[in-house]
């Protein structure tokens, strides 16, 4: 039996809406998880993040193990207490850094060996150590298996190598995790853009048995259309009664298209990264607030939003803050973007429940794929 009940309340085509029930609170799906890499969602307080409607946030194992160290976080009461967030936290395993920091890491059957990007010190991350950091030291609610994410494009032999290693590491992660009532373990499907490899990966993950399943190795350069081609089949290879999590995705149109194909959970740094660079995401697409056309625009980003950053500040003021390089501009745009992504999940949940998701999807595509 899976650690956390997952109740699917409605479907519309392949799209689903439901609730993943955890001891620290319900996660309504589709769910977008703001990324709190270093125990903070950049530029925002946890109260601001909670006010946007986020049920869960993501923390990063690799960065936290280096600074302030997972052992220090444990001594200070665990990640929830350390950052003052009392809702669920999902931690990634550190596997993505295998790819993104490939110049300073080495992968063997046993482990990933990293040179710290901070000071060059050497660190070894095994599947067992990743589970220890996430589950025991940080106290994550949803723990991810250690995997190897292979960059795109990848030759079939290289993609198979990464998939098979991830499957073996998944089994080791499961053995280290054991059986827990208050924490869940997710496996990660790999296989690049090759259906046969994704199918084999799924079969091996299901044989090991996880509380949820992620789709890894996407949003790594293949582009929106190629990602959607994989999502046409990949979610359906995973158990229908467990949550499906698309890692590191993405733009609003990516979320809508993935939900249409049966995905339930997402994370991405895009909302806050965009905000720090002067970009606001809206129902009609992204706006560059540096643009001179906003210099005397007295309207807010979204007058109907519950978020103060979206509702109470004019585009002219936001334009001024961004052009003046004021920190408040980064804060307000990051806050607005997180709120928009949460509003998007609310709208998708409502459309699925009401049987109107396909109409919602068509309208959204018309606005965002101009």
ZALUMTI-474562 format. One line per field, with one value per residue: residue number from 1; chain; x, y, z of N, C-alpha, C in turn. Coordinates in steps of 0.001 Angstrom, whole numbers. Layout:
! ZALUMTI-474562
seq [NUM_...]
mol [A_...]
n_X [X_...]
n_Y [Y_...]
n_Z [Z_...]
ca_X [X_...]
ca_Y [Y_...]
ca_Z [Z_...]
c_X [X_...]
c_Y [Y_...]
c_Z [Z_...]
! end
This chain:
! ZALUMTI-474562
seq [1_2_3_4_5_6_7_8_9_10_11_12_13_14_15_16_17_18_19_20_21_22_23_24_25_26_27_28_29_30_31_32_33_34_35_36_37_38_39_40_41_42_43_44_45_46_47_48_49_50_51_52_53_54_55_56_57_58_59_60_61_62_63_64_65_66_67_68_69_70_71_72_73_74_75_76_77_78_79_80_81_82_83_84_85_86_87_88_89_90_91_92_93_94_95_96_97_98_99_100_101_102_103_104_105_106_107_108_109_110_111_112_113_114_115_116_117_118_119_120_121_122_123_124_125_126_127_128_129_130_131_132_133_134_135_136_137_138_139_140_141_142_143_144_145_146_147_148_149_150_151_152_153_154_155_156_157_158_159_160_161_162_163_164_165_166_167_168_169_170_171_172_173_174_175_176_177_178_179_180_181_182_183_184_185_186_187_188_189_190_191_192_193_194_195_196_197_198_199_200_201_202_203_204_205_206_207_208_209_210_211_212_213_214_215_216_217_218_219_220_221_222_223_224_225_226_227_228_229_230_231_232_233_234_235_236_237_238_239_240_241_242_243_244_245_246_247_248_249_250_251_252_253_254_255_256_257_258_259_260_261_262_263_264_265_266_267_268_269_270_271_272_273_274_275_276_277_278_279_280_281_282_283_284_285_286_287_288_289_290_291_292_293_294_295_296_297_298_299_300_301_302_303_304_305_306_307_308_309_310_311_312_313_314_315_316_317_318_319_320_321_322_323_324_325_326_327_328_329_330_331_332_333_334_335_336_337_338_339_340_341_342_343_344_345_346_347_348_349_350_351_352_353_354_355_356_357_358_359_360_361_362_363_364_365_366_367_368_369_370]
mol [A_A_A_A_A_A_A_A_A_A_A_A_A_A_A_A_A_A_A_A_A_A_A_A_A_A_A_A_A_A_A_A_A_A_A_A_A_A_A_A_A_A_A_A_A_A_A_A_A_A_A_A_A_A_A_A_A_A_A_A_A_A_A_A_A_A_A_A_A_A_A_A_A_A_A_A_A_A_A_A_A_A_A_A_A_A_A_A_A_A_A_A_A_A_A_A_A_A_A_A_A_A_A_A_A_A_A_A_A_A_A_A_A_A_A_A_A_A_A_A_A_A_A_A_A_A_A_A_A_A_A_A_A_A_A_A_A_A_A_A_A_A_A_A_A_A_A_A_A_A_A_A_A_A_A_A_A_A_A_A_A_A_A_A_A_A_A_A_A_A_A_A_A_A_A_A_A_A_A_A_A_A_A_A_A_A_A_A_A_A_A_A_A_A_A_A_A_A_A_A_A_A_A_A_A_A_A_A_A_A_A_A_A_A_A_A_A_A_A_A_A_A_A_A_A_A_A_A_A_A_A_A_A_A_A_A_A_A_A_A_A_A_A_A_A_A_A_A_A_A_A_A_A_A_A_A_A_A_A_A_A_A_A_A_A_A_A_A_A_A_A_A_A_A_A_A_A_A_A_A_A_A_A_A_A_A_A_A_A_A_A_A_A_A_A_A_A_A_A_A_A_A_A_A_A_A_A_A_A_A_A_A_A_A_A_A_A_A_A_A_A_A_A_A_A_A_A_A_A_A_A_A_A_A_A_A_A_A_A_A_A_A_A_A_A_A_A_A_A_A_A_A_A_A_A_A_A_A_A_A_A_A_A_A_A_A_A_A_A_A]
n_X [841_532_2209_924_-2447_-4026_-6465_-8399_-10600_-11957_-11980_-11057_-10903_-7560_-6719_-6567_-7932_-7388_-6549_-3626_-2978_-1290_516_1156_-642_-3044_-2367_-3428_-4259_-4130_-853_1386_4684_6436_9904_12216_15154_17484_16402_14653_12163_13037_13304_10919_8864_7878_5252_4196_4423_2712_327_-255_-1479_-51_423_2600_6167_9422_12611_16229_18427_21198_22222_21539_22931_25499_25477_23489_24549_23177_23228_23406_20934_19284_20038_18945_16295_15127_14075_11536_11048_13347_13067_10600_8201_5239_3847_3683_6865_8759_11743_14330_16649_19300_20195_19836_21963_23972_23874_23728_25961_28041_30686_32066_31602_31494_30285_29679_28921_28463_28122_27693_30287_31034_32552_32376_30651_31026_33411_35130_35478_35316_32617_30571_27808_25641_22881_21874_22894_21657_18967_19194_19896_17640_15331_15938_17623_16922_14182_12162_8916_8122_10241_12800_14077_17574_18832_20109_20183_20085_21478_19889_20526_20613_22428_21100_22395_23650_21430_20138_22030_21915_19219_19146_20992_19654_17406_18556_19626_17230_16104_17976_17563_14946_15317_16915_15177_13043_10075_7781_5458_4914_6243_6903_8139_9300_9761_11745_11120_13108_14820_15151_14064_13012_10718_10715_12674_11616_9369_10513_11874_9700_8477_10435_10533_7934_8034_9839_8410_6867_5735_4887_5399_7822_8475_11397_14279_13282_12536_15135_16332_15103_12882_9507_7636_8830_8925_6187_5545_6778_5285_2879_2760_4272_3303_1145_2379_2873_1623_-1882_-3147_-1500_298_1678_4571_6021_9179_10880_9458_7339_7020_3853_2232_3396_2644_-168_-428_830_-819_-3076_-2260_-2160_-536_237_1727_4137_7253_9259_11828_11127_9014_10051_12624_12063_10708_12757_14102_12502_10182_6747_4275_1174_-2390_-2546_-85_3550_4896_7226_8445_10274_9802_9148_6523_5022_5455_3665_1414_-1291_-2644_-3165_-1376_-3164_-6291_-8226_-7030_-6183_-3745_-1673_539_-135_-2494_-2494_-535_575_1332_2995_4367_5691_7256_8903_10274_11668_13246_14769_16247_15461_15110_12556_11025_11810_10876_8058_7348_8176_6491_3974_4217_4438_1925_333_952_-115_-2800_-3320_-3211_-5425_-7457_-7233_-7870_-10542_-11645_-11269_-12825_-15285_-15681_-14792_-12256_-10915_-11873_-10905_-8177_-7836_-8450_-6469_-4155_-4493_-3981_-1374_279_829]
n_Y [-1193_2243_5030_7556_8332_8722_10383_10468_12696_13542_13163_14230_13393_12493_14081_14693_15391_15722_14707_14431_12985_13933_13690_16300_17877_18360_17885_19415_18391_19067_20138_22783_23151_25534_26345_25932_26140_26557_26303_28395_30071_31997_35430_35621_35441_32661_32998_34626_32847_30781_32196_32436_30092_27767_24371_22817_22823_22705_21423_21421_18819_18590_21262_21920_19998_20864_23491_24795_22434_19192_17954_20087_21313_19277_19341_21748_21258_20201_20570_21779_23229_24802_26540_27532_26512_24834_23085_20388_19235_18475_16933_17059_14642_15222_14212_15623_17358_15725_15879_18717_19732_18451_18865_18891_16536_12965_9895_6690_3162_2878_5468_9098_11339_14483_17654_20362_23236_25462_25501_23635_21296_17714_15458_12623_11065_8615_6401_5576_7471_9768_9223_9133_11827_13241_12011_11460_13500_16082_15728_15472_15306_14096_12060_11719_9189_8602_9402_9234_11846_12197_14290_15965_16182_12572_9673_6393_4324_5710_6851_4516_3515_5457_5145_2475_2535_4345_2799_733_2220_3140_845_461_2825_2419_221_1393_3326_1878_1059_3520_5504_8222_9468_9590_7839_8522_7117_7495_7829_7258_7594_9279_10545_8220_5784_2983_2698_4270_2753_346_1358_2184_-289_-1491_241_-49_-2686_-2519_-792_2068_5030_7088_8423_9852_11739_11955_13545_15279_18555_19362_20518_19537_20797_22156_20795_18273_17374_17158_15101_12932_12935_12156_9425_8620_9235_7437_5004_4665_3827_4300_4927_6333_9373_11386_12959_15571_16546_19612_21316_23940_26217_28002_27000_24521_23225_23088_21486_19164_18358_17767_15379_13672_14252_15125_16688_19345_21165_24126_26548_28740_30786_32496_33039_34314_36512_37852_38849_40691_39799_39144_36703_36131_35702_36151_35563_36088_39154_41682_43670_45667_46987_49945_50576_50210_52328_54358_52990_52539_50368_47313_44125_41992_42583_40998_39207_37575_38123_40557_41644_41283_42652_45205_46970_49165_48601_50572_51350_48965_48730_50974_50166_47912_48983_50662_48949_48119_46230_45628_45407_42901_41282_41756_40932_38256_37269_37779_36063_33469_33406_33522_31059_29331_30099_29215_26417_26119_26908_24896_22639_23222_23240_20597_19244_20269_19237_20661_20873_20531_22636_24765_24291_24675_27404_28497_27733_29255_31789_31631_30496_32247]
n_Z [0_-833_692_902_458_-2724_-4164_-6931_-8173_-10431_-14000_-17296_-20396_-20706_-18663_-15142_-11896_-8420_-5054_-3200_-255_2610_5742_6490_5216_2528_-941_-3658_-6905_-10460_-9456_-8790_-7818_-6165_-6395_-3887_-3686_-1958_643_467_-1369_-3905_-3194_-1822_1139_3225_3984_1999_-158_686_711_-1963_-2551_-2750_-2126_-1606_-1604_-3214_-2294_-2581_-2670_-3322_-3118_-464_982_706_1657_4100_5054_5435_7893_9672_9234_10226_12973_13627_13657_11361_7893_7511_9918_9953_7732_8227_7125_7103_5563_3086_1792_-1045_-1893_-4307_-5647_-6077_-8400_-10810_-10873_-11693_-14418_-14976_-13707_-14933_-15593_-13227_-11941_-11416_-12521_-11313_-10995_-8298_-7172_-7337_-7683_-6574_-7193_-5144_-6178_-4733_-3148_-4154_-2713_-2207_-2670_-2068_-3412_-2923_-3781_-1305_493_-506_108_2921_3460_2472_3698_6420_7483_6366_6486_4558_3002_586_-1044_-3433_-5596_-6238_-9397_-12788_-14896_-18273_-20676_-23443_-26961_-26984_-27756_-28444_-27023_-24943_-23679_-22857_-21064_-18990_-18237_-17332_-15219_-13563_-12950_-11457_-9355_-8397_-7223_-5174_-3773_-2887_-1180_791_1749_2793_4626_5341_7158_7210_5213_1685_-1215_-4412_-7632_-10665_-14000_-16833_-20046_-22168_-25272_-26266_-26884_-26370_-24417_-22358_-21793_-20858_-18649_-17051_-16524_-14936_-12768_-11730_-10974_-8853_-7145_-6066_-4268_-5819_-9136_-11227_-14205_-15695_-17283_-19210_-20569_-20977_-23097_-25366_-26393_-26738_-28493_-28946_-26329_-25785_-27556_-26312_-23978_-24961_-24689_-22439_-19691_-19527_-19288_-16685_-13353_-13061_-10711_-9063_-8232_-10870_-11793_-13449_-13947_-13413_-15131_-15988_-18611_-18693_-20851_-21197_-18836_-19136_-21453_-20570_-18440_-19922_-20885_-18779_-16530_-13133_-11272_-10910_-11089_-11208_-11757_-13151_-12605_-10504_-11450_-13878_-12826_-11469_-13585_-14771_-16059_-16449_-16046_-17609_-18235_-20916_-21879_-21606_-20249_-20863_-18553_-18736_-21022_-22825_-23365_-21112_-19449_-18728_-18059_-16205_-15235_-13342_-13216_-12954_-12238_-11056_-9404_-6277_-5272_-3867_-5258_-7901_-8144_-6906_-7733_-10268_-13762_-14696_-12381_-11750_-14033_-13650_-11291_-12226_-14300_-12772_-11361_-8826_-5853_-4938_-7243_-8259_-6212_-6257_-8875_-8858_-6867_-8022_-10282_-9142_-7958_-10261_-11519_-9610_-9765_-12317_-11962_-10311_-12076_-14008_-12458_-11888_-14482_-15300_-13398_-14116_-16622_-18820_-19773_-22251_-23813_-22295_-22602_-25413_-25645_-24051_-25412_-27723_-26804_-25832_-27731_-29830]
ca_X [0_1301_2238_-51_-3597_-4209_-7867_-8711_-12019_-12577_-11117_-11602_-9895_-6462_-6492_-7151_-7800_-7562_-5853_-2637_-3141_-72_341_1300_-1661_-3441_-1794_-4447_-3651_-2744_-152_2670_5518_7503_11210_12953_16437_18351_15488_13896_11680_13816_12703_9623_8714_6993_3872_3790_4259_1487_-836_-578_-2221_842_255_3862_7319_10516_13944_17267_19352_22592_22604_21415_23981_26721_25307_24330_24736_21967_23380_23048_19476_18694_20254_18081_14894_14619_13895_10291_11243_14444_12591_9285_7158_4633_3155_4590_8070_9384_13143_14919_17649_20647_20527_19901_23304_24817_23924_23981_27310_28809_32100_32703_31056_31833_29264_30031_27824_28250_27788_28130_31281_30944_33366_31478_30786_31305_34800_35925_35571_34777_31468_30083_26364_25105_21436_21594_23176_20605_17787_19479_19818_16269_14327_16322_18248_16065_12811_11267_7683_8230_11651_13033_15197_18703_18804_21007_19466_20949_21186_19393_20189_21396_22414_20318_23229_23851_20140_19910_22942_21359_17970_19414_21599_18586_16574_19296_19662_15886_15968_18786_16876_13791_15815_17373_14014_12243_8645_7530_4074_4779_7027_6690_9277_8939_10726_11893_11200_14091_14781_15268_12866_12862_9570_11048_13419_10658_8521_11313_12099_8460_8289_11380_10100_6728_8468_10406_7271_7047_4517_4556_6323_8186_9003_12643_14957_12608_12883_16600_16789_14431_11861_8116_6968_9412_8474_4792_5530_7070_4164_1739_2723_5029_2514_311_3172_2983_360_-2911_-3662_-471_618_2701_5258_6912_10211_11543_8611_7971_6194_2426_1701_3893_1802_-1491_-311_1166_-2035_-3934_-1727_-2231_437_-416_2577_5181_8068_10139_12352_10758_8291_10899_13722_11487_10425_14001_14593_11550_9127_5514_3432_-236_-3294_-2314_1313_4523_5111_8531_8124_11260_9355_8719_5062_4382_5936_2535_262_-1730_-3433_-2398_-1170_-4388_-7183_-9089_-6213_-6122_-2365_-1442_1500_-834_-3715_-2417_551_405_2425_3932_5237_6554_8229_9867_11117_12552_14226_15641_16942_15062_14827_11111_10498_12035_9978_6663_7146_8280_5256_2910_4367_4044_459_-264_1084_-1100_-4125_-3447_-3579_-6819_-8323_-7222_-8641_-11955_-12059_-11359_-14003_-16490_-15751_-14552_-10814_-10459_-12168_-9927_-6880_-7819_-8403_-5160_-3189_-4666_-3359_43_1039_518]
ca_Y [0_3471_5779_8643_8098_9632_10280_11174_13030_13748_13088_14790_12828_11986_15012_14254_16254_14944_15148_13555_13281_13734_14084_17747_18598_17863_18469_19383_18209_19371_20952_23370_23297_26532_25776_26556_25448_26659_26536_29628_30416_33233_36758_35587_34789_31492_33466_35047_31639_30116_33011_32207_28844_26615_23317_22096_23419_21782_21761_20796_18026_18913_22564_21926_19171_21660_24688_24853_20998_18513_17679_21301_21465_18337_19841_22906_20841_19731_21614_22523_24191_25693_27587_27961_26067_23690_22265_19378_19540_17446_17208_16287_13705_15604_13584_16574_17940_14807_16423_20153_20012_17314_19184_18720_15337_11689_8894_5275_2314_3046_6798_10305_12095_15889_18732_21450_24466_26542_25565_22570_20110_16526_14855_11390_10902_7316_6351_5447_8761_10688_8920_9569_13288_13706_11468_11462_14747_17207_15433_15696_14512_13285_11814_11225_8282_9129_8955_9935_12550_12274_15478_15775_14863_11447_8437_5357_3588_6559_6951_3232_3445_6267_4540_1262_2936_4920_1707_62_3155_3175_-307_740_3883_1805_-599_2299_4044_952_1341_4655_5939_9676_9941_8825_7744_8514_6668_8417_7245_7845_7004_10337_10652_6906_5137_1645_2856_4748_1612_-551_2054_2115_-1661_-1760_1033_-660_-3910_-2106_-304_3386_5723_7980_8228_11073_11663_12692_13620_16178_19973_19422_21003_18902_21698_21900_19799_16955_16980_16724_13796_11940_12910_11474_8021_8295_9139_6246_3826_4650_3434_5332_5248_7043_10665_11461_14229_15968_17287_20754_21912_24622_27346_27692_26138_23174_22648_22773_20346_17964_17947_17143_14045_12826_14587_15686_17548_20052_22174_24851_27819_29795_31957_33442_33475_35320_37712_38566_39448_41658_39191_38782_35753_36505_34841_36409_35320_36830_40574_42211_44930_46682_47609_51345_50727_50154_53442_55135_52083_52602_49186_46238_42917_41193_43206_39996_38299_37768_38438_42000_42047_41255_43469_46515_47801_49408_48208_51695_51279_47794_49127_51871_49388_47053_49824_51252_47833_48077_44872_45445_44937_41461_40651_41821_40110_36849_36981_37699_34880_32291_33461_33166_29614_28680_30360_28328_25073_26200_26937_23564_21730_23524_22827_19126_18863_20676_18602_21661_21084_20653_24010_25598_24067_25330_28854_28847_27595_30376_32986_31451_30043_33224]
ca_Z [0_-915_1951_886_-422_-3849_-4562_-8175_-8044_-11741_-15178_-18533_-21262_-19885_-17549_-13869_-10733_-7205_-3841_-2580_1172_3385_7144_6656_4466_1217_-2155_-4698_-8219_-10763_-8457_-9149_-6637_-6245_-6088_-2800_-3834_-780_1767_264_-2697_-4045_-3084_-1150_2431_3154_4104_658_-975_1139_336_-3374_-2658_-2928_-1127_-1442_-2264_-3486_-1822_-3396_-1859_-3620_-2565_992_1586_692_2484_5303_5287_5895_9325_10411_9155_11191_14333_13826_13702_10081_6892_7730_11003_9570_6831_8728_6196_7786_4583_2525_1011_-1863_-2196_-5387_-5124_-6463_-9674_-11918_-10910_-12457_-15766_-15067_-13228_-15428_-15641_-11918_-11312_-12037_-12227_-11358_-10546_-6865_-6661_-8031_-6939_-6948_-6649_-4784_-6958_-3787_-2702_-4758_-1857_-2840_-1995_-2683_-3246_-3311_-3559_133_1123_-926_924_4284_3525_2254_4615_7830_7929_6009_6896_3427_2947_-625_-1298_-4791_-5784_-6987_-10787_-13695_-15956_-19452_-21468_-24811_-27521_-26486_-28538_-27767_-26071_-23757_-23006_-22180_-19920_-17917_-17789_-16565_-13950_-12745_-12455_-10378_-8226_-7833_-6330_-3985_-3026_-2225_-67_1848_2285_3582_4730_6229_7118_7123_4081_461_-2116_-5831_-8622_-11790_-15338_-17742_-21381_-23165_-26117_-26894_-26251_-25875_-23165_-21354_-21431_-20023_-17384_-16272_-16053_-13850_-11611_-11173_-10301_-7560_-6384_-5458_-3859_-6920_-10248_-11926_-15560_-15730_-18561_-20134_-20328_-20946_-24384_-26505_-26913_-26354_-29325_-28679_-25004_-25886_-28220_-25276_-23037_-25584_-24254_-21228_-18446_-19562_-18932_-15222_-12717_-13110_-9379_-8310_-8836_-11912_-11569_-14534_-13230_-14022_-16166_-17093_-19014_-18508_-21908_-20921_-17788_-19683_-22378_-19793_-17740_-20932_-21157_-17594_-15499_-11942_-10450_-11642_-10421_-12113_-11242_-14094_-12099_-9776_-12326_-14773_-12049_-11168_-14819_-15289_-16866_-15755_-16764_-17514_-18997_-22339_-22202_-20806_-20497_-20480_-17876_-19104_-22260_-22639_-23497_-19798_-18637_-18199_-17993_-14806_-14896_-12694_-14003_-12918_-11256_-10427_-8596_-4833_-4909_-3871_-6291_-9183_-8116_-6250_-8260_-11697_-14655_-14744_-11200_-11917_-15062_-12989_-10385_-13002_-14988_-11749_-10713_-7421_-5384_-4815_-8521_-8324_-5238_-6704_-10067_-8441_-6130_-9024_-11134_-8361_-7825_-11546_-11725_-8738_-10338_-13471_-11504_-9842_-13260_-14619_-11610_-12087_-15822_-15316_-12601_-14826_-17927_-19863_-19873_-23633_-24235_-21590_-23248_-26730_-25437_-23492_-26496_-28640_-26210_-25509_-28894_-30882]
c_X [877_1164_1147_-1214_-3669_-5600_-8098_-10213_-12715_-11523_-11847_-10601_-8811_-6188_-7212_-7023_-8102_-6796_-4887_-2598_-1850_-316_454_305_-1912_-2714_-2834_-3765_-4638_-2130_1136_3445_6551_8821_11902_14328_17231_17527_14838_13418_12184_12932_11404_9727_7804_5532_3350_3552_2962_248_-1194_-1396_-1363_651_1580_4953_8406_11812_14984_18322_20804_23014_22545_22486_25320_26646_23845_24814_23459_22038_23028_21547_18794_18848_19339_16597_14309_14265_12625_10479_12288_13943_11177_8174_6550_3813_4144_5774_8473_10835_13583_16137_19082_21032_20637_21288_24311_24970_24374_25367_28280_30304_32823_32130_31477_30823_29867_28809_27470_27668_28100_29138_31284_32134_32413_31734_31113_32790_35680_36064_34847_33661_31017_28601_25959_23586_21083_21815_22123_19331_18006_19336_18370_15328_14680_16858_17379_14626_11788_10023_7677_9697_11793_14211_16346_18657_19900_20185_20423_20521_20699_20213_21122_21295_21696_21142_23441_22548_19829_20798_22383_20070_18233_20071_20548_17687_17265_19382_18281_15650_16773_18142_15695_14241_16264_16206_13172_10763_8435_6086_3928_5615_6787_7945_8769_10099_10715_12075_12246_13987_14829_13969_12567_11800_9921_11787_12505_9764_9283_11585_10871_8236_9201_11010_8894_7077_9079_9303_7559_5691_4016_5641_6548_8630_10226_13200_14220_12887_14393_17146_16044_13344_10450_7490_7508_9007_7037_4684_5846_5880_2908_1626_3303_4206_1671_1052_3289_1636_-649_-3380_-2642_-154_1777_3280_6234_7932_10757_10767_7576_7159_4710_1855_2186_3020_458_-1417_40_-40_-2990_-3519_-1579_-1209_-254_403_3720_6032_8886_10601_11840_10026_9194_12077_13233_11250_11665_14573_13537_10430_7947_4707_1971_-1074_-3121_-854_2250_4618_6508_8324_9182_10793_8768_7213_4333_4688_4808_1256_-164_-2541_-2557_-2222_-2428_-5316_-8065_-8333_-6342_-4725_-2146_-480_835_-1893_-3476_-1333_382_1592_3452_4895_6201_7639_9318_10816_12133_13638_15208_16450_16683_14677_13328_10494_10658_11098_8554_6420_7280_7001_4094_3011_4005_2529_-219_-196_96_-2518_-4373_-3827_-5013_-7780_-8371_-8019_-10143_-12460_-12184_-12604_-15302_-16634_-15497_-13060_-10359_-10742_-11195_-8560_-6795_-7704_-7039_-4090_-3283_-3994_-1858_889_752_1612]
c_Y [1243_4270_6839_8285_9151_9414_11120_11415_13209_13580_13744_14436_12209_12864_14521_15369_15433_15539_14048_13927_12935_14145_15590_18544_18002_18619_18304_19298_18559_20361_21494_23646_24400_25934_26604_25923_25399_27007_27901_29681_31829_34477_36783_34982_33572_31909_33954_33836_30928_30875_32856_30937_27618_25625_22671_22890_22366_22320_20939_20125_18440_20219_22572_21069_19910_22865_24845_23491_20413_18223_18906_21535_20524_18841_21013_22560_20340_20892_22424_23604_25238_26848_28076_27697_24798_22801_21251_19965_18299_17855_16411_15545_14181_15070_14555_17200_17017_15329_17877_20539_18945_17593_18974_17515_14100_10646_7503_4469_2589_4393_7876_10996_13525_16672_19893_22670_25654_26655_24439_21320_18941_15912_13635_11244_9553_7360_6313_6770_9796_10474_9382_11084_13749_13306_11681_12802_15967_16989_15703_14809_13585_13253_11246_10257_9027_8540_9661_10531_12756_13453_15091_16637_13782_10279_7353_4620_4400_6697_5658_3114_4230_5687_3336_1583_3523_3838_970_952_3291_2034_-102_1831_3316_972_280_3007_3144_1286_2444_5099_7427_10295_9022_8875_7645_7961_7595_7648_8003_7164_8013_10423_9343_6093_3779_1730_3346_3604_663_79_1951_725_-1964_-975_392_-1949_-3601_-1607_988_3993_6697_7846_9552_10758_12566_12790_14402_17615_20125_19783_20466_19788_21226_20768_18399_16460_16455_15369_12678_11806_12301_10029_7786_8273_7872_4957_3651_4336_4583_5760_5963_8376_10573_12879_14494_16947_18443_21470_22798_25866_26984_26782_24706_22484_22212_21543_19056_17454_17254_15713_13209_13090_15341_16749_18122_20863_22883_26141_28998_30985_32968_33909_34535_36632_38533_39263_40305_41110_38801_37825_36110_35540_35042_36229_36186_38290_40946_43589_46004_47501_48997_51504_50664_51383_54273_54307_51949_51384_48137_45052_42074_41757_42207_39039_38617_38191_39947_42451_42129_42344_44939_47441_47954_48875_49327_51652_50103_48063_50011_51084_48548_47882_50470_50202_47803_46652_44626_44969_43439_40715_40603_40945_38624_36410_36835_36415_33596_32248_33077_31663_28851_28897_29471_26916_25053_26155_25571_22576_21949_23061_21313_18670_19184_20066_19542_21858_21271_22053_24985_25503_24775_26842_29287_28767_28784_31634_32838_30909_30945_33203]
c_Z [0_387_2010_-35_-1526_-4402_-5812_-8196_-9384_-12828_-16344_-19621_-20403_-18669_-16302_-12845_-9497_-6054_-3409_-1104_1918_4826_7368_5821_3099_108_-3252_-6060_-9323_-9763_-9055_-7865_-6852_-5765_-5008_-2698_-2535_456_1684_-1180_-2951_-4043_-2287_248_2274_3276_2750_-238_-595_689_-1136_-3579_-2861_-1789_-744_-2138_-2424_-2896_-2573_-2531_-2071_-2941_-1043_1661_1619_1630_2845_5784_5866_7384_10152_10390_10136_12621_14656_13677_12409_9169_7109_8804_10627_8711_7170_7709_6772_6853_3970_1760_232_-2071_-3409_-4857_-5283_-7821_-10828_-12020_-11601_-13882_-15770_-14581_-13713_-15491_-14333_-11180_-12095_-11570_-12346_-10941_-9097_-6509_-7694_-7128_-7467_-6425_-6382_-5661_-6060_-3474_-3248_-3920_-2506_-2000_-2778_-2365_-3805_-3212_-2072_857_739_-109_2360_4411_3447_3381_6077_8319_7608_6464_5818_3520_1734_-1029_-2703_-4813_-6449_-8399_-11561_-14825_-17125_-20317_-22868_-25752_-26997_-27462_-27735_-26718_-24791_-22979_-22248_-20943_-18743_-17361_-16901_-15224_-13019_-12166_-11305_-9138_-7578_-6856_-5050_-3129_-2243_-1027_1093_2520_3181_3524_5753_6058_6818_6006_2888_-399_-3553_-6654_-9825_-13097_-16162_-19103_-22503_-23973_-26836_-26171_-25669_-24547_-22052_-20879_-20503_-18656_-16484_-15701_-14862_-12591_-10928_-10437_-8936_-6640_-5667_-5098_-4918_-7963_-10970_-13343_-15605_-17137_-19617_-19699_-20182_-22326_-25583_-27109_-26608_-27167_-29063_-27295_-25058_-26571_-27234_-24326_-23641_-25097_-22865_-19939_-18389_-19285_-17429_-14594_-12661_-11731_-8502_-8989_-9818_-11909_-12711_-13984_-14067_-15103_-15482_-17364_-18832_-19588_-21728_-19878_-18354_-20583_-21636_-19012_-18711_-21227_-19888_-16512_-14370_-11208_-11288_-10676_-11476_-11440_-12060_-13461_-11392_-10630_-13297_-14029_-11758_-12406_-15519_-16134_-15996_-16626_-16526_-18345_-20501_-22735_-21368_-21233_-20030_-19877_-18083_-20306_-22002_-22736_-22171_-18941_-18035_-18173_-16530_-14383_-14214_-13628_-14064_-11854_-10516_-9517_-7112_-4376_-4956_-4959_-7656_-9274_-7753_-6782_-9765_-12495_-14757_-13562_-11299_-12961_-14449_-12088_-11154_-13683_-14017_-11013_-9205_-7027_-5297_-6131_-8671_-7393_-5785_-7924_-9757_-7737_-7103_-9825_-10399_-8214_-9135_-11791_-10835_-9266_-11552_-13038_-10982_-11029_-13933_-13787_-11808_-13443_-15927_-14573_-13336_-16207_-19085_-20142_-21315_-24171_-23577_-22269_-24592_-26581_-24933_-24583_-27444_-28113_-26067_-26648_-30076_-31950]
! end
